[in-house]
Amino acid sequence: MTASPMPVIFDPVFVPKPWGGRRLENLLGKRLPPGELIGESWELASLPGCESRVRDGPLAGRTLGELVEAWGTAVCAASELSNGRFPLLTKFLDAHELLSIQVHPRTVPDSPSTAAAGVKDEAWYVVHAEPGAELYLGVNVGVSAADLAGAAGTPQLPDLLRRWPVKPGECFYLPSGTIHALGAGIVVAEVQLASDVTYRLYDWGRTGFDGRPRELHVEDALQHARVDSAAGARVRAVRRLAHAGLMMDELVRSSRFRLDRVRLAPAANKPLWHTEPAVWMILGGVGNLACEGGPVRFGKGDTLLMPACGATRTVEVLAECELLEIRTTARR
């Protein structure tokens, strides 16, 4: 591949789930496969067995892994790759029903595959929430590891967890090991480290598409679960920029990624506010990103990868835009 680094948009990978729904069609303009309950839309993924592919343009069909190999640090700046792969996984999730109560690993065993295990800090940005919707995040004050072990896999487990009412525009940060579950009626944008390892503690007696109870991973989950009540919290947005039709709110600063919310008023040829590589998850609006080779048009539901570029780039906002901007940071 000889193309110079340029912004690209990827085709989503739709993942059916028993708890999924169809709201990604109306909320984000996704063209879902007919008749399926879609729980996850993988927007940017580079995992064994699942690679995002460029949607259109001169690089159509190229995988994210191929871009990383060809463009190197222009894609991830100084960040370490995850076993040679792009270090983040971004998704949209549609929780039509309650998700399983689960834990992500917080240790990194020696393994050549990110699919085997790996630390999995993540953040949720609430795109939509039905009235009264809530999620589970962390344990109640006073809950011990013994309490958790006694309730794991049983209907008593939810009573030990903190319940958070949610509304659109809120953000939650989940360090690895935080016990969590999305509640019914919530759609989120999810940013996490590039691992698809999840340990289920309880699944509400639900069956999978095969009619059998879904597997629990109680022993692994308890090994990694944090029982400090401070694990996981709602994030307080901090205004960082507000000028010339641009507003940026800082949401998450973790050791591996930064997450900001950006709002852009309609304007022509607005210079970008950084030259670092970034990912945009477009929540609303329409625009064109000017670059070598012609403009890249984006709209609601699109996810863009913007590699580093020495040249000045501009964005033309055709309809007021709201987006999440994600940038990787170096491992500490």
C-alpha positions in Angstrom: 0.0 0.0 0.0 1.6 3.3 -1.1 -1.2 5.8 -0.2 0.0 8.6 2.2 -1.8 8.8 5.6 -5.3 10.2 5.0 -8.6 10.3 6.9 -10.7 7.2 6.4 -14.2 6.0 7.4 -14.8 2.3 8.3 -17.7 0.0 7.7 -19.2 -1.1 11.0 -19.3 -4.8 12.0 -22.7 -5.6 13.4 -22.8 -8.2 16.3 -26.2 -9.8 17.2 -26.9 -10.2 20.9 -29.9 -11.6 22.8 -30.1 -8.3 24.6 -29.8 -6.2 21.5 -32.4 -4.2 19.5 -32.9 -2.1 16.4 -32.4 1.5 17.7 -29.0 2.0 16.0 -31.0 2.4 12.8 -33.1 5.4 13.9 -30.6 7.0 16.3 -27.4 6.7 14.2 -28.5 5.8 10.7 -27.0 2.3 10.7 -28.2 -0.1 8.0 -28.8 -3.1 10.1 -29.3 -6.6 8.7 -33.0 -7.3 8.6 -34.7 -9.2 11.4 -31.7 -9.4 13.7 -31.3 -8.1 17.2 -28.1 -6.0 17.0 -26.4 -5.3 20.3 -23.1 -4.0 19.1 -21.8 -2.0 16.2 -18.0 -2.4 16.1 -16.7 0.8 14.7 -12.9 0.5 14.9 -11.5 -2.9 15.6 -8.3 -4.7 15.1 -8.6 -8.1 16.9 -7.8 -11.6 15.7 -10.8 -12.6 13.6 -12.2 -9.1 13.3 -10.6 -6.3 11.4 -12.4 -3.0 10.4 -12.3 -2.3 6.7 -12.2 1.1 5.0 -15.7 1.9 3.6 -14.8 3.9 0.4 -12.3 6.0 -1.4 -8.9 4.9 -2.7 -8.3 2.7 0.3 -11.7 0.9 0.2 -11.5 -2.6 1.6 -8.2 -2.1 3.4 -8.1 -3.3 7.0 -7.2 -1.2 10.0 -4.3 -3.6 10.6 -2.9 -2.8 7.1 -3.1 0.9 7.8 -1.3 0.5 11.1 1.5 -1.5 9.3 1.8 1.0 6.5 1.5 4.2 8.5 3.0 3.3 11.8 3.2 6.2 14.3 1.1 8.4 12.1 -1.9 6.3 13.3 -1.0 5.9 17.0 1.6 8.6 17.7 3.8 7.6 20.5 1.4 5.1 21.9 2.3 1.4 22.1 0.4 -0.9 19.9 -1.4 -3.8 21.4 0.5 -6.9 20.2 1.2 -5.0 17.0 -2.5 -3.9 16.6 -4.4 -0.7 17.0 -4.7 -0.2 20.8 -8.3 0.8 21.0 -11.7 -0.8 20.2 -14.7 1.5 19.7 -18.4 0.5 19.5 -22.0 1.6 19.7 -24.1 -0.6 22.0 -27.9 -0.9 22.0 -29.1 -2.3 25.3 -32.7 -3.2 24.5 -32.6 -5.5 27.6 -30.3 -5.6 30.6 -26.7 -6.7 29.8 -25.0 -9.4 31.9 -23.3 -8.3 35.1 -19.6 -8.6 34.2 -16.0 -7.8 34.8 -13.1 -7.1 32.5 -9.6 -8.3 33.3 -7.1 -6.0 35.1 -3.9 -8.0 34.6 -2.0 -8.8 31.4 -0.7 -12.4 31.1 2.0 -13.3 28.7 0.1 -13.9 25.5 0.7 -13.2 21.8 -3.0 -12.6 21.3 -5.1 -9.7 22.5 -8.1 -12.0 22.3 -6.6 -14.2 25.0 -6.8 -11.5 27.7 -5.7 -8.0 28.5 -6.5 -5.0 30.6 -9.7 -3.4 29.4 -10.4 0.0 30.8 -13.4 1.6 29.1 -15.7 4.6 28.9 -19.4 4.8 28.1 -21.0 7.9 26.6 -24.8 7.9 26.8 -26.3 8.6 23.4 -29.8 7.7 24.3 -31.7 6.7 27.5 -35.3 5.9 28.0 -37.0 7.6 31.0 -36.0 5.8 34.2 -33.1 4.0 32.6 -30.2 3.1 34.9 -27.0 1.1 34.9 -25.0 -0.9 37.4 -21.5 0.3 38.2 -19.4 -0.7 41.1 -20.4 -2.2 44.5 -22.2 -0.6 47.4 -20.3 0.7 50.3 -19.5 -2.1 52.8 -19.7 -5.0 50.3 -16.8 -7.4 50.8 -15.1 -9.9 48.5 -16.9 -12.6 50.6 -20.3 -11.0 50.0 -19.6 -10.8 46.3 -18.4 -14.5 46.1 -21.6 -15.6 48.0 -23.9 -13.8 45.6 -22.1 -14.4 42.3 -24.2 -16.2 39.8 -27.4 -15.6 41.7 -30.3 -13.1 41.7 -28.9 -11.6 44.9 -25.9 -10.1 43.1 -27.7 -7.0 41.7 -28.6 -5.9 45.2 -24.9 -5.5 46.0 -24.2 -3.1 43.2 -24.5 0.7 42.8 -27.4 1.7 40.5 -27.0 5.0 38.5 -29.8 6.7 36.8 -28.7 8.0 33.4 -29.6 10.5 30.8 -28.2 11.4 27.3 -24.9 13.3 27.3 -23.5 11.7 30.5 -20.2 9.8 30.5 -19.0 7.0 32.8 -15.4 5.7 33.3 -14.9 2.0 34.1 -11.4 1.0 35.2 -10.5 -2.7 34.6 -12.1 -4.8 37.3 -15.1 -2.6 37.8 -18.3 -4.7 38.0 -20.9 -3.3 35.6 -23.9 -3.8 33.4 -25.9 -1.5 31.1 -29.6 -1.3 31.9 -32.4 -1.7 29.4 -33.2 1.3 27.2 -29.7 2.7 26.9 -27.6 3.3 23.9 -23.9 4.2 24.4 -20.7 4.9 22.5 -18.0 2.7 24.1 -14.3 3.3 24.0 -12.0 0.6 25.4 -8.6 -1.0 25.1 -8.4 -3.5 22.4 -9.5 -6.7 24.0 -12.8 -8.6 23.8 -12.4 -10.5 27.0 -15.4 -10.3 29.4 -16.1 -12.4 32.5 -19.8 -12.8 33.3 -20.9 -12.9 37.0 -24.7 -13.1 36.4 -27.0 -13.0 33.3 -30.5 -12.7 34.7 -31.3 -16.4 33.7 -31.2 -15.4 30.1 -30.7 -17.9 27.2 -28.6 -17.4 24.1 -29.7 -17.7 20.5 -29.2 -21.4 20.8 -31.8 -21.6 23.6 -29.2 -22.6 26.3 -28.2 -20.5 29.3 -25.2 -18.3 28.5 -21.9 -19.3 30.1 -20.8 -17.6 33.4 -17.2 -17.1 34.3 -17.5 -16.7 38.1 -14.1 -17.8 39.1 -12.3 -15.5 36.6 -14.6 -12.7 37.4 -14.1 -12.8 41.1 -10.3 -13.0 40.6 -10.4 -9.7 38.7 -13.3 -7.9 40.4 -12.7 -4.7 42.4 -14.7 -4.4 45.6 -13.8 -0.8 46.4 -16.9 1.3 46.1 -15.0 4.0 44.2 -14.4 1.8 41.2 -16.3 3.3 38.3 -18.0 6.6 38.4 -19.9 9.2 36.4 -17.5 11.7 34.8 -17.8 15.4 35.2 -17.3 17.2 31.9 -14.7 20.0 32.0 -14.9 22.7 29.3 -11.6 23.1 27.6 -12.3 25.1 24.5 -15.1 27.5 23.6 -14.5 29.9 20.7 -15.4 30.5 17.0 -18.2 27.9 16.9 -16.1 25.2 18.6 -16.8 23.8 22.1 -14.7 21.0 23.6 -15.4 19.2 26.9 -12.9 16.9 28.5 -14.5 13.7 29.6 -11.9 11.0 30.3 -8.1 11.0 30.8 -6.9 7.5 31.3 -3.4 6.0 31.0 -4.2 4.8 27.4 -6.7 7.1 25.9 -8.3 10.6 26.0 -12.0 11.1 25.3 -13.5 14.5 24.6 -16.9 15.7 23.4 -16.8 18.3 20.6 -19.6 20.5 19.2 -19.1 22.4 15.9 -21.3 25.1 14.6 -21.9 25.4 10.8 -18.9 27.1 9.2 -16.6 26.7 6.2 -12.9 25.8 6.3 -12.4 25.7 10.1 -8.8 24.7 10.9 -8.5 21.5 13.0 -7.4 22.2 16.6 -4.7 19.6 16.6 -2.3 17.7 14.3 -2.2 14.4 16.4 -3.9 11.2 15.2 -7.5 11.0 16.4 -10.7 9.0 16.1 -14.0 10.7 15.6 -17.3 9.1 16.4 -20.0 11.3 14.8 -23.1 11.6 17.0 -24.9 14.1 14.8 -24.5 16.6 11.9 -22.8 16.5 8.5 -19.5 17.8 7.3 -16.5 17.5 5.0 -12.9 17.0 6.1 -10.4 18.6 3.7 -7.3 16.6 3.0 -5.0 15.6 0.2 -6.9 13.7 -2.4 -10.2 15.5 -1.8 -12.7 16.0 0.9 -14.0 13.1 3.2 -17.7 13.5 3.9 -19.0 12.4 7.2 -22.3 12.2 8.9 -24.2 10.8 11.9 -23.1 7.3 12.9 -19.7 7.4 11.0 -16.4 6.7 12.6 -13.3 8.3 11.2 -9.6 7.6 11.7 -7.5 10.6 11.2 -3.7 9.9 11.1 -1.2 12.6 11.9 -0.5 15.0 9.1 2.0 17.8 8.8 -0.3 19.8 6.6 -3.1 21.9 7.9 -6.5 20.3 7.7 -9.8 22.0 7.7 -13.4 20.9 8.4 -16.5 22.3 6.7 -19.5 21.9 8.9 -22.7 21.7 6.9 -25.0 20.9 9.8 -24.2 21.4 13.4 -22.0 18.5 14.5 -21.5 16.7 17.8 -18.8 14.1 18.0 -16.6 12.2 20.4 -12.9 12.6 19.8 -10.6 9.9 21.0 -6.8 10.1 21.1 -4.4 7.4 22.3 -1.8 8.1 24.9 1.4 6.3 25.7 1.5 3.5 28.3 2.9 4.6 31.6 
